[in-house]
Amino acid sequence: MTKTPSVEPVLQSRLLPRISSRWLFALTLLAAVIAAVARVAGQGNAVAYSVMAAFVYLAIIFLLFSLLFFLVRGVSLIWYSPPSEAHDGSPFAADQLPPQILPPRDSKE
């Protein structure tokens, strides 16, 4: 005999991401560290300046790659059309074979 659950299962929402206070504290800590390094870099420290230059370089590369990805995705959404033979029919209906890339060979060969 199986027990029925006393509470309904919690389903994960697809609309909004779940942001916990841990993520919020981690992002706040990261922002504080970057701000502290930027302040020291502004005062003339060479090591802090190079760390900030690396952060800016990575941010620019990330933005550039994101821009190129969305550009290519937009172009592929406009001009891509799936091959028509892929939608000819279902191989599971009416004893129909799936579309063949290479025709089957005769077993006598």
FISE-395080 format. One record per residue: x, y, z of N, C-alpha, C in turn. Coordinates in steps of 0.2 Angstrom, whole numbers, always signed. Layout:
<recs>
{n.px=X&n.py=Y&n.pz=Z&ca.px=X&ca.py=Y&ca.pz=Z&c.px=X&c.py=Y&c.pz=Z};
...
</recs>
This chain:
<recs>
{n.px=+4&n.py=-6&n.pz=+0&ca.px=+0&ca.py=+0&ca.pz=+0&c.px=+4&c.py=+6&c.pz=+0};
{n.px=+3&n.py=+11&n.pz=-5&ca.px=+7&ca.py=+17&ca.pz=-5&c.px=+4&c.py=+22&c.pz=-2};
{n.px=+8&n.py=+27&n.pz=+1&ca.px=+5&ca.py=+32&ca.pz=+5&c.px=+4&c.py=+38&c.pz=+0};
{n.px=-2&n.py=+42&n.pz=+1&ca.px=-3&ca.py=+47&ca.pz=-4&c.px=+1&c.py=+53&c.pz=-1};
{n.px=+4&n.py=+58&n.pz=-5&ca.px=+8&ca.py=+63&ca.pz=-2&c.px=+3&c.py=+68&c.pz=+2};
{n.px=+5&n.py=+71&n.pz=+7&ca.px=+1&ca.py=+76&ca.pz=+11&c.px=+1&c.py=+83&c.pz=+8};
{n.px=+6&n.py=+84&n.pz=+4&ca.px=+7&ca.py=+90&ca.pz=+1&c.px=+8&c.py=+89&c.pz=-7};
{n.px=+6&n.py=+94&n.pz=-11&ca.px=+7&ca.py=+94&ca.pz=-18&c.px=+14&c.py=+95&c.pz=-20};
{n.px=+17&n.py=+92&n.pz=-25&ca.px=+24&ca.py=+93&ca.pz=-27&c.px=+25&c.py=+100&c.pz=-29};
{n.px=+30&n.py=+103&n.pz=-28&ca.px=+32&ca.py=+110&ca.pz=-30&c.px=+34&c.py=+109&c.pz=-37};
{n.px=+31&n.py=+112&n.pz=-42&ca.px=+33&ca.py=+113&ca.pz=-49&c.px=+37&c.py=+119&c.pz=-50};
{n.px=+43&n.py=+118&n.pz=-54&ca.px=+47&ca.py=+123&ca.pz=-55&c.px=+44&c.py=+128&c.pz=-61};
{n.px=+44&n.py=+134&n.pz=-59&ca.px=+41&ca.py=+139&ca.pz=-64&c.px=+45&c.py=+140&c.pz=-70};
{n.px=+42&n.py=+140&n.pz=-76&ca.px=+46&ca.py=+141&ca.pz=-82&c.px=+46&c.py=+149&c.pz=-84};
{n.px=+42&n.py=+153&n.pz=-81&ca.px=+42&ca.py=+160&ca.pz=-83&c.px=+47&c.py=+164&c.pz=-79};
{n.px=+48&n.py=+163&n.pz=-73&ca.px=+53&ca.py=+167&ca.pz=-69&c.px=+59&c.py=+163&c.pz=-66};
{n.px=+65&n.py=+165&n.pz=-67&ca.px=+70&ca.py=+161&ca.pz=-64&c.px=+70&c.py=+162&c.pz=-56};
{n.px=+72&n.py=+156&n.pz=-53&ca.px=+72&ca.py=+157&ca.pz=-46&c.px=+78&c.py=+160&c.pz=-43};
{n.px=+78&n.py=+165&n.pz=-40&ca.px=+84&ca.py=+169&ca.pz=-38&c.px=+84&c.py=+168&c.pz=-30};
{n.px=+89&n.py=+165&n.pz=-27&ca.px=+89&ca.py=+164&ca.pz=-20&c.px=+94&c.py=+170&c.pz=-17};
{n.px=+93&n.py=+170&n.pz=-11&ca.px=+97&ca.py=+176&ca.pz=-7&c.px=+105&c.py=+174&c.pz=-8};
{n.px=+107&n.py=+168&n.pz=-9&ca.px=+114&ca.py=+166&ca.pz=-10&c.px=+116&c.py=+169&c.pz=-16};
{n.px=+112&n.py=+168&n.pz=-22&ca.px=+115&ca.py=+171&ca.pz=-28&c.px=+115&c.py=+179&c.pz=-27};
{n.px=+110&n.py=+182&n.pz=-24&ca.px=+111&ca.py=+189&ca.pz=-23&c.px=+117&c.py=+191&c.pz=-19};
{n.px=+118&n.py=+188&n.pz=-14&ca.px=+124&ca.py=+189&ca.pz=-10&c.px=+131&c.py=+188&c.pz=-14};
{n.px=+131&n.py=+183&n.pz=-18&ca.px=+137&ca.py=+181&ca.pz=-22&c.px=+138&c.py=+187&c.pz=-27};
{n.px=+132&n.py=+189&n.pz=-30&ca.px=+133&ca.py=+194&ca.pz=-35&c.px=+135&c.py=+201&c.pz=-32};
{n.px=+132&n.py=+202&n.pz=-26&ca.px=+134&ca.py=+208&ca.pz=-22&c.px=+142&c.py=+208&c.pz=-20};
{n.px=+144&n.py=+202&n.pz=-18&ca.px=+151&ca.py=+202&ca.pz=-16&c.px=+156&c.py=+203&c.pz=-22};
{n.px=+154&n.py=+200&n.pz=-28&ca.px=+157&ca.py=+200&ca.pz=-34&c.px=+158&c.py=+208&c.pz=-36};
{n.px=+152&n.py=+211&n.pz=-36&ca.px=+152&ca.py=+218&ca.pz=-38&c.px=+156&c.py=+222&c.pz=-33};
{n.px=+156&n.py=+221&n.pz=-27&ca.px=+160&ca.py=+224&ca.pz=-22&c.px=+168&c.py=+223&c.pz=-23};
{n.px=+170&n.py=+217&n.pz=-25&ca.px=+177&ca.py=+216&ca.pz=-26&c.px=+179&c.py=+220&c.pz=-32};
{n.px=+175&n.py=+220&n.pz=-38&ca.px=+176&ca.py=+223&ca.pz=-44&c.px=+177&c.py=+231&c.pz=-43};
{n.px=+172&n.py=+233&n.pz=-38&ca.px=+172&ca.py=+240&ca.pz=-37&c.px=+179&c.py=+242&c.pz=-33};
{n.px=+181&n.py=+238&n.pz=-28&ca.px=+187&ca.py=+239&ca.pz=-24&c.px=+193&c.py=+239&c.pz=-29};
{n.px=+193&n.py=+234&n.pz=-33&ca.px=+199&ca.py=+234&ca.pz=-38&c.px=+199&c.py=+240&c.pz=-42};
{n.px=+193&n.py=+242&n.pz=-45&ca.px=+193&ca.py=+248&ca.pz=-49&c.px=+195&c.py=+254&c.pz=-45};
{n.px=+193&n.py=+255&n.pz=-39&ca.px=+195&ca.py=+261&ca.pz=-35&c.px=+203&c.py=+261&c.pz=-34};
{n.px=+206&n.py=+255&n.pz=-33&ca.px=+213&ca.py=+255&ca.pz=-32&c.px=+217&c.py=+256&c.pz=-39};
{n.px=+214&n.py=+254&n.pz=-44&ca.px=+216&ca.py=+255&ca.pz=-51&c.px=+216&c.py=+262&c.pz=-52};
{n.px=+211&n.py=+266&n.pz=-50&ca.px=+210&ca.py=+273&ca.pz=-51&c.px=+215&c.py=+277&c.pz=-47};
{n.px=+218&n.py=+274&n.pz=-42&ca.px=+223&ca.py=+277&ca.pz=-38&c.px=+230&c.py=+276&c.pz=-41};
{n.px=+231&n.py=+272&n.pz=-46&ca.px=+237&ca.py=+271&ca.pz=-49&c.px=+241&c.py=+265&c.pz=-48};
{n.px=+238&n.py=+260&n.pz=-45&ca.px=+241&ca.py=+254&ca.pz=-44&c.px=+241&c.py=+250&c.pz=-51};
{n.px=+247&n.py=+247&n.pz=-53&ca.px=+248&ca.py=+244&ca.pz=-59&c.px=+244&c.py=+237&c.pz=-59};
{n.px=+245&n.py=+234&n.pz=-54&ca.px=+242&ca.py=+227&ca.pz=-54&c.px=+234&c.py=+227&c.pz=-54};
{n.px=+231&n.py=+232&n.pz=-50&ca.px=+224&ca.py=+233&ca.pz=-51&c.px=+222&c.py=+235&c.pz=-58};
{n.px=+226&n.py=+240&n.pz=-61&ca.px=+224&ca.py=+242&ca.pz=-67&c.px=+224&c.py=+236&c.pz=-72};
{n.px=+229&n.py=+232&n.pz=-72&ca.px=+229&ca.py=+226&ca.pz=-76&c.px=+224&c.py=+221&c.pz=-75};
{n.px=+221&n.py=+220&n.pz=-69&ca.px=+216&ca.py=+216&ca.pz=-67&c.px=+209&c.py=+219&c.pz=-70};
{n.px=+209&n.py=+226&n.pz=-70&ca.px=+203&ca.py=+229&ca.pz=-73&c.px=+203&c.py=+229&c.pz=-80};
{n.px=+209&n.py=+229&n.pz=-83&ca.px=+209&ca.py=+229&ca.pz=-90&c.px=+207&c.py=+222&c.pz=-93};
{n.px=+209&n.py=+217&n.pz=-89&ca.px=+207&ca.py=+210&ca.pz=-91&c.px=+200&c.py=+209&c.pz=-90};
{n.px=+196&n.py=+212&n.pz=-85&ca.px=+189&ca.py=+212&ca.pz=-84&c.px=+186&c.py=+215&c.pz=-90};
{n.px=+188&n.py=+221&n.pz=-92&ca.px=+185&ca.py=+225&ca.pz=-97&c.px=+186&c.py=+221&c.pz=-104};
{n.px=+192&n.py=+218&n.pz=-105&ca.px=+193&ca.py=+214&ca.pz=-111&c.px=+188&c.py=+208&c.pz=-111};
{n.px=+187&n.py=+204&n.pz=-106&ca.px=+183&ca.py=+199&ca.pz=-106&c.px=+176&c.py=+201&c.pz=-107};
{n.px=+174&n.py=+206&n.pz=-104&ca.px=+167&ca.py=+209&ca.pz=-105&c.px=+166&c.py=+211&c.pz=-112};
{n.px=+171&n.py=+214&n.pz=-115&ca.px=+170&ca.py=+216&ca.pz=-122&c.px=+170&c.py=+210&c.pz=-127};
{n.px=+174&n.py=+205&n.pz=-125&ca.px=+174&ca.py=+198&ca.pz=-129&c.px=+167&c.py=+195&c.pz=-128};
{n.px=+164&n.py=+195&n.pz=-122&ca.px=+158&ca.py=+191&ca.pz=-121&c.px=+152&c.py=+195&c.pz=-125};
{n.px=+152&n.py=+202&n.pz=-125&ca.px=+147&ca.py=+205&ca.pz=-129&c.px=+148&c.py=+205&c.pz=-136};
{n.px=+154&n.py=+204&n.pz=-139&ca.px=+155&ca.py=+203&ca.pz=-146&c.px=+153&c.py=+196&c.pz=-148};
{n.px=+155&n.py=+191&n.pz=-144&ca.px=+152&ca.py=+184&ca.pz=-146&c.px=+145&c.py=+184&c.pz=-145};
{n.px=+142&n.py=+187&n.pz=-140&ca.px=+134&ca.py=+187&ca.pz=-140&c.px=+131&c.py=+190&c.pz=-146};
{n.px=+134&n.py=+196&n.pz=-148&ca.px=+132&ca.py=+200&ca.pz=-154&c.px=+132&c.py=+195&c.pz=-160};
{n.px=+138&n.py=+192&n.pz=-161&ca.px=+139&ca.py=+188&ca.pz=-167&c.px=+134&c.py=+182&c.pz=-167};
{n.px=+133&n.py=+179&n.pz=-161&ca.px=+128&ca.py=+173&ca.pz=-160&c.px=+121&c.py=+175&c.pz=-162};
{n.px=+119&n.py=+181&n.pz=-160&ca.px=+112&ca.py=+183&ca.pz=-161&c.px=+111&c.py=+185&c.pz=-169};
{n.px=+117&n.py=+188&n.pz=-171&ca.px=+117&ca.py=+190&ca.pz=-178&c.px=+116&c.py=+183&c.pz=-183};
{n.px=+120&n.py=+178&n.pz=-181&ca.px=+120&ca.py=+172&ca.pz=-185&c.px=+113&c.py=+169&c.pz=-184};
{n.px=+110&n.py=+169&n.pz=-178&ca.px=+104&ca.py=+166&ca.pz=-176&c.px=+98&c.py=+169&c.pz=-180};
{n.px=+99&n.py=+176&n.pz=-181&ca.px=+94&ca.py=+180&ca.pz=-184&c.px=+94&c.py=+178&c.pz=-192};
{n.px=+100&n.py=+177&n.pz=-195&ca.px=+100&ca.py=+176&ca.pz=-202&c.px=+98&c.py=+169&c.pz=-203};
{n.px=+99&n.py=+164&n.pz=-198&ca.px=+97&ca.py=+157&ca.pz=-199&c.px=+90&c.py=+156&c.pz=-199};
{n.px=+87&n.py=+161&n.pz=-195&ca.px=+79&ca.py=+160&ca.pz=-194&c.px=+76&c.py=+163&c.pz=-200};
{n.px=+79&n.py=+168&n.pz=-204&ca.px=+76&ca.py=+171&ca.pz=-210&c.px=+77&c.py=+166&c.pz=-216};
{n.px=+83&n.py=+163&n.pz=-217&ca.px=+84&ca.py=+160&ca.pz=-223&c.px=+84&c.py=+152&c.pz=-222};
{n.px=+84&n.py=+149&n.pz=-217&ca.px=+84&ca.py=+142&ca.pz=-216&c.px=+77&c.py=+139&c.pz=-217};
{n.px=+77&n.py=+134&n.pz=-221&ca.px=+71&ca.py=+130&ca.pz=-222&c.px=+72&c.py=+123&c.pz=-222};
{n.px=+69&n.py=+119&n.pz=-218&ca.px=+71&ca.py=+112&ca.pz=-217&c.px=+69&c.py=+108&c.pz=-224};
{n.px=+73&n.py=+103&n.pz=-225&ca.px=+72&ca.py=+99&ca.pz=-231&c.px=+65&c.py=+96&c.pz=-231};
{n.px=+62&n.py=+97&n.pz=-237&ca.px=+55&ca.py=+94&ca.pz=-237&c.px=+54&c.py=+87&c.pz=-237};
{n.px=+59&n.py=+83&n.pz=-238&ca.px=+59&ca.py=+76&ca.pz=-238&c.px=+58&c.py=+73&c.pz=-231};
{n.px=+60&n.py=+78&n.pz=-226&ca.px=+60&ca.py=+75&ca.pz=-219&c.px=+53&c.py=+75&c.pz=-217};
{n.px=+48&n.py=+78&n.pz=-220&ca.px=+41&ca.py=+78&ca.pz=-218&c.px=+37&c.py=+74&c.pz=-222};
{n.px=+40&n.py=+69&n.pz=-226&ca.px=+36&ca.py=+65&ca.pz=-231&c.px=+31&c.py=+61&c.pz=-227};
{n.px=+33&n.py=+58&n.pz=-221&ca.px=+28&ca.py=+54&ca.pz=-218&c.px=+31&c.py=+51&c.pz=-212};
{n.px=+28&n.py=+47&n.pz=-208&ca.px=+30&ca.py=+44&ca.pz=-202&c.px=+32&c.py=+37&c.pz=-204};
{n.px=+38&n.py=+35&n.pz=-202&ca.px=+40&ca.py=+28&ca.pz=-203&c.px=+36&c.py=+23&c.pz=-199};
{n.px=+32&n.py=+25&n.pz=-194&ca.px=+28&ca.py=+21&ca.pz=-190&c.px=+21&c.py=+20&c.pz=-192};
{n.px=+19&n.py=+23&n.pz=-197&ca.px=+12&ca.py=+23&ca.pz=-200&c.px=+12&c.py=+19&c.pz=-206};
{n.px=+7&n.py=+14&n.pz=-207&ca.px=+6&ca.py=+11&ca.pz=-213&c.px=+12&c.py=+7&c.pz=-216};
{n.px=+16&n.py=+4&n.pz=-212&ca.px=+22&ca.py=+0&ca.pz=-215&c.px=+26&c.py=+4&c.pz=-220};
{n.px=+27&n.py=+10&n.pz=-218&ca.px=+31&ca.py=+15&ca.pz=-223&c.px=+38&c.py=+15&c.pz=-220};
{n.px=+43&n.py=+15&n.pz=-225&ca.px=+50&ca.py=+15&ca.pz=-223&c.px=+52&c.py=+23&c.pz=-222};
{n.px=+57&n.py=+24&n.pz=-218&ca.px=+59&ca.py=+31&ca.pz=-217&c.px=+63&c.py=+33&c.pz=-223};
{n.px=+63&n.py=+40&n.pz=-224&ca.px=+67&ca.py=+42&ca.pz=-230&c.px=+74&c.py=+40&c.pz=-230};
{n.px=+77&n.py=+37&n.pz=-235&ca.px=+84&ca.py=+34&ca.pz=-235&c.px=+89&c.py=+39&c.pz=-238};
{n.px=+94&n.py=+40&n.pz=-235&ca.px=+100&ca.py=+44&ca.pz=-237&c.px=+104&c.py=+40&c.pz=-243};
{n.px=+105&n.py=+34&n.pz=-241&ca.px=+108&ca.py=+29&ca.pz=-246&c.px=+103&c.py=+24&c.pz=-247};
{n.px=+102&n.py=+22&n.pz=-254&ca.px=+97&ca.py=+17&ca.pz=-255&c.px=+100&c.py=+10&c.pz=-252};
{n.px=+95&n.py=+6&n.pz=-250&ca.px=+97&ca.py=-1&ca.pz=-248&c.px=+100&c.py=-5&c.pz=-253};
{n.px=+106&n.py=-9&n.pz=-252&ca.px=+109&ca.py=-13&ca.pz=-257&c.px=+105&c.py=-20&c.pz=-257};
{n.px=+106&n.py=-23&n.pz=-263&ca.px=+103&ca.py=-30&ca.pz=-264&c.px=+108&c.py=-34&c.pz=-260};
{n.px=+105&n.py=-39&n.pz=-256&ca.px=+109&ca.py=-44&ca.pz=-252&c.px=+113&c.py=-49&c.pz=-257};
{n.px=+112&n.py=-49&n.pz=-263&ca.px=+116&ca.py=-54&ca.pz=-267&c.px=+122&c.py=-51&c.pz=-269};
{n.px=+123&n.py=-45&n.pz=-268&ca.px=+130&ca.py=-42&ca.pz=-270&c.px=+135&c.py=-43&c.pz=-265};
</recs>
